[in-house]
Amino acid sequence: MIRLFDPSDLESVQRLLSSIPEVVPWSADDFLLASQRNFCLRVAEEEETVSGLVAFRIIGDEAEILNLAVDSRQRRRGIGSRLMEEMIEACKAAGVKTIFLEVRESNCGARNFYSGMGFTEAGRRGRYYRQPVEDALVLTRRVE
Ligand SMILES: CC(C)(COP(=O)(O)OP(=O)(O)OC[C@H]1O[C@@H](n2cnc3c(N)ncnc32)[C@H](O)[C@@H]1OP(=O)(O)O)[C@@H](O)C(=O)NCCC(=O)NCCS
């Protein structure tokens, strides 16, 4: 099931994010800021356990994916795709025309995933990431 993030999910989502080296582990303050700034958060839940998260924001007719993560024990079961489909539906409903995101160049798994979801490379941000320093690829997709 994909549903809206609820503040009671905070602990389990933080635990999930801190177990995944490819994503930035948001602090409680980050989640507070996200809610104050009207960021959109959806979680995947199975048997009362949170197994994934997508965070995005919509600005005018553009959306940016800020975080996407699926529990490493639950991957390749379509959860990431379901989170993205929900996000794309929300974007459509809000009149978004373009979605974009940044991904580490070395993150081949996520790049393959995004490619399958229709994202293409639109640019590069040099030395965008820290620990380790690495370029980000900017990926984009039109919302039909
Ligand atoms: C990227 C991520 C969210 C995908 O979640 P998921 O639930 O495993 O994705 P799905 O099961 O919906 O995968 C759909 C398709 O994407 C592709 N894909 C997903 N993970 C992949 C991987 N590690 N390597 C290659 N292709 C992959 C496959 O084509 C897959 O279809 P298949 O399983 O039938 O072959 C997950 O691997 C993850 O949390 N990664 C770590 C965090 C991360 O990198 N986030 C993105 C930061 S920008």
The ligand as an ORCA input file, in Angstrom:
! r2SCAN-3c Opt
* xyz 0 1
  C      16.245      2.561     -6.736
  C      15.268      1.832     -5.811
  C      14.352      2.853     -5.153
  C      14.437      0.848     -6.656
  O      13.458      0.254     -5.801
  P      12.824     -1.207     -6.122
  O      11.630     -1.368     -5.272
  O      13.872     -2.242     -6.030
  O      12.414     -1.008     -7.654
  P      11.457     -1.954     -8.544
  O      11.331     -3.311     -7.936
  O      10.198     -1.217     -8.801
  O      12.316     -2.050     -9.886
  C      11.778     -1.777    -11.174
  C      12.855     -1.998    -12.212
  O      13.929     -1.064    -12.044
  C      15.178     -1.693    -12.394
  N      16.030     -1.800    -11.216
  C      15.665     -1.614     -9.911
  N      16.742     -1.777     -9.112
  C      17.783     -2.095     -9.895
  C      19.146     -2.404     -9.658
  N      19.682     -2.406     -8.427
  N      19.950     -2.680    -10.725
  C      19.465     -2.676    -11.982
  N      18.174     -2.395    -12.284
  C      17.338     -2.107    -11.251
  C      14.813     -3.085    -12.909
  O      14.586     -2.975    -14.302
  C      13.512     -3.362    -12.159
  O      12.696     -4.309    -12.821
  P      12.981     -5.892    -12.601
  O      13.130     -6.120    -11.126
  O      11.749     -6.525    -13.184
  O      14.227     -6.203    -13.367
  C      16.024      1.007     -4.721
  O      16.985      0.191     -5.354
  C      16.716      1.832     -3.668
  O      16.128      2.209     -2.655
  N      18.021      2.134     -3.895
  C      18.818      2.839     -2.901
  C      18.394      4.280     -2.774
  C      18.603      5.043     -4.054
  O      19.570      4.839     -4.791
  N      17.686      5.996     -4.306
  C      17.752      6.857     -5.449
  C      18.569      8.041     -5.103
  S      18.520      9.247     -6.415
*
